[in-house]
Amino acid sequence: MKNNDDKKLFTRLQKDWEQLDTLGEPPIPTAPQLKEQLQMAKIKQRKAFQKEFALFIVTALIILTTFTTVISKAPMIFVITQAIAFIAAPTFYFLLRKSKQEGSMLT
């Protein structure tokens, strides 16, 4: 009796292990499936690029329109903005360059 129960248990365990083996192995995609996945990824990437590019263009147009309006309504604001940028840009450049050089010495 015990021998018969052991055999049944052994065969059940073998079947279970075979099922686990088949579940654990991912299916290997064929060449057409890989091409299709690649095409879908390219389409998705292209759509994302088009969205980002459209958002960039809209933002640039809004900034350009606002800046043009400000210049035509109050030219003094434009002059002040240019003076601040003329002073601030080199300052930021040298500060960032200095901090980058200090950081590279530590590593």
SULBELFEN-V975830 format. One record per residue. RES is the residue in one letter. PHI is phi as a letter, one per 20 degrees, with the letter a starting at -180 (999 if undefined). OMEGA is omega in degrees with one decimal (999 if undefined). BURIAL is + if it has 9 or more other ideal C-beta (glycine too) atoms within 8 Angstrom, else -. Layout:
BEGIN
RES&PHI&OMEGA&BURIAL + RES&PHI&OMEGA&BURIAL
END
This chain:
BEGIN
M&999&-177.7&- + K&f&179.6&- + N&f&178.8&- + N&f&177.7&- + D&f&178.0&- + D&f&179.0&- + K&f&178.7&- + K&f&178.5&- + L&f&179.7&- + F&f&179.6&- + T&f&177.2&- + R&f&178.7&- + L&f&177.8&- + Q&f&178.9&- + K&f&179.4&- + D&f&178.3&- + W&f&177.7&- + E&f&177.1&- + Q&f&178.2&- + L&f&178.3&- + D&f&-179.8&- + T&f&178.1&- + L&f&-175.7&- + G&f&-178.5&- + E&e&177.7&- + P&f&179.6&- + P&f&-179.9&- + I&e&-177.9&- + P&f&178.5&- + T&e&-178.7&- + A&f&177.9&- + P&f&178.3&- + Q&f&177.7&- + L&f&177.8&+ + K&f&179.4&- + E&f&178.2&- + Q&f&178.6&+ + L&f&177.9&- + Q&f&179.2&- + M&f&178.5&- + A&f&178.0&- + K&f&178.6&- + I&f&179.1&- + K&f&179.3&- + Q&f&179.0&- + R&f&178.5&- + K&f&178.6&- + A&f&178.1&- + F&f&-179.8&- + Q&f&177.1&- + K&f&-179.6&- + E&f&-179.5&- + F&f&177.8&- + A&f&178.0&- + L&f&177.4&- + F&f&-179.2&- + I&f&179.9&- + V&f&179.0&- + T&f&179.2&- + A&f&178.8&- + L&f&178.3&- + I&f&179.5&- + I&f&180.0&- + L&f&178.5&- + T&f&179.5&- + T&f&-178.8&- + F&f&178.4&- + T&f&178.2&- + T&f&-179.8&- + V&f&-179.3&+ + I&f&-177.5&+ + S&f&-178.3&- + K&e&-176.5&- + A&b&-178.0&- + P&f&-179.9&- + M&f&177.9&- + I&f&177.9&+ + F&f&-179.3&+ + V&f&179.3&- + I&f&178.7&- + T&f&179.3&- + Q&f&179.7&- + A&f&178.6&- + I&f&179.6&- + A&f&-179.5&- + F&f&179.6&- + I&e&-172.7&- + A&f&-175.1&- + A&f&178.4&- + P&f&179.1&- + T&f&178.4&- + F&f&179.9&- + Y&f&-178.4&- + F&f&177.1&- + L&f&179.4&- + L&f&179.7&- + R&f&179.6&- + K&f&-179.3&- + S&f&178.4&- + K&f&178.8&- + Q&f&178.0&- + E&f&178.8&- + G&f&-178.8&- + S&f&177.6&- + M&f&-178.8&- + L&f&-177.0&- + T&e&999&-
END
